[in-house]
């Protein structure tokens, strides 16, 4: 830690995420270096937040229906190791119970 971390300054950010009626199907994961938090909701929404509370990625959820389709819920999410020289770009992989695999390139943005 250094003086640049400014632990004496409290920075409160609010992130509004809709209530998840099937919260046991929700997934969350920190990146290996602890600088990003990924949240995947049971209805397909995906949010990535920096360690400073900045929303970096927001992928909307599916339209709500009367019955819940468990196949579209996230079965897993994973951050792949960042490559050296990647200029702050990380890769996030998600997979649903139907086997739909998606990957996202996420640029980290930090205010110094």
C-alpha positions in Angstrom: 0.0 0.0 0.0 1.1 3.6 -0.6 0.0 7.1 0.1 -1.6 7.1 -3.4 -4.2 4.6 -2.1 -5.8 7.4 0.0 -7.3 5.2 2.7 -8.4 8.3 4.6 -10.8 9.3 1.9 -14.2 7.5 1.9 -15.6 7.0 -1.6 -19.2 5.7 -1.6 -20.7 4.6 -4.8 -24.1 3.0 -5.3 -24.8 0.4 -7.9 -28.5 -0.2 -8.5 -29.1 -3.8 -9.5 -32.7 -5.1 -9.7 -33.9 -7.7 -7.3 -33.2 -11.2 -8.4 -36.2 -13.5 -7.8 -33.9 -16.6 -8.2 -30.9 -15.3 -6.3 -29.5 -18.8 -5.6 -28.8 -19.0 -9.4 -26.7 -15.7 -9.2 -22.9 -15.9 -9.6 -20.3 -13.4 -8.4 -16.5 -13.5 -8.9 -13.5 -11.3 -8.1 -10.7 -11.0 -10.8 -7.4 -12.7 -9.8 -5.9 -9.4 -8.9 -9.0 -8.2 -7.0 -9.5 -5.1 -9.1 -12.8 -6.2 -10.8 -16.0 -7.8 -9.5 -18.3 -9.6 -11.9 -22.0 -10.3 -11.1 -24.2 -12.5 -13.2 -27.9 -12.6 -12.4 -30.2 -15.6 -12.9 -32.0 -13.9 -15.8 -28.8 -13.3 -17.8 -27.7 -9.8 -16.7 -24.0 -9.2 -16.3 -22.3 -6.4 -14.5 -18.6 -5.7 -13.9 -17.6 -3.2 -11.3 -14.0 -1.9 -10.6 -12.6 -1.9 -7.1 -13.3 1.8 -7.0 -17.1 1.2 -7.6 -17.1 2.3 -11.3 -19.5 0.3 -13.4 -17.5 -1.0 -16.4 -19.9 -3.4 -18.0 -23.7 -3.6 -17.9 -25.4 -6.2 -20.1 -29.2 -6.1 -19.6 -31.2 -9.0 -18.3 -33.7 -10.9 -20.4 -37.3 -9.7 -20.3 -39.1 -11.2 -17.3 -41.5 -14.0 -18.0 -44.0 -15.9 -15.8 -41.8 -19.0 -15.7 -38.1 -19.1 -15.0 -35.9 -20.8 -17.6 -33.0 -22.3 -15.6 -31.1 -23.1 -18.8 -30.3 -19.5 -19.3 -29.0 -19.0 -15.8 -25.2 -18.7 -15.5 -23.6 -22.0 -14.7 -20.2 -20.4 -14.3 -18.1 -17.3 -14.8 -14.3 -17.0 -14.9 -11.7 -14.4 -15.4 -8.9 -15.6 -17.6 -5.4 -14.6 -16.5 -4.5 -11.1 -18.0 -1.7 -11.2 -20.5 1.4 -9.1 -19.9 1.3 -6.1 -22.1 -2.5 -6.2 -22.4 -2.8 -2.6 -21.4 -5.3 -3.3 -18.7 -7.6 -5.5 -20.7 -9.1 -8.6 -19.0 -11.2 -11.4 -20.4 -14.3 -12.7 -18.7 -15.9 -15.9 -19.8 -19.5 -16.9 -18.9 -21.4 -20.2 -19.6 -25.1 -21.0 -19.2 -26.7 -24.3 -18.3 -27.7 -24.6 -21.9 -24.0 -24.5 -22.8 -23.9 -21.0 -24.3 -20.4 -19.8 -23.9 -19.6 -16.0 -24.2 -16.4 -14.1 -23.6 -16.0 -10.4 -23.0 -12.9 -8.2 -23.2 -13.0 -5.6 -20.3 -10.8 -2.6 -20.2 -10.0 -1.6 -16.6 -10.2 2.1 -16.0 -8.7 3.4 -12.8 -8.6 7.0 -11.6 -5.2 7.8 -10.1 
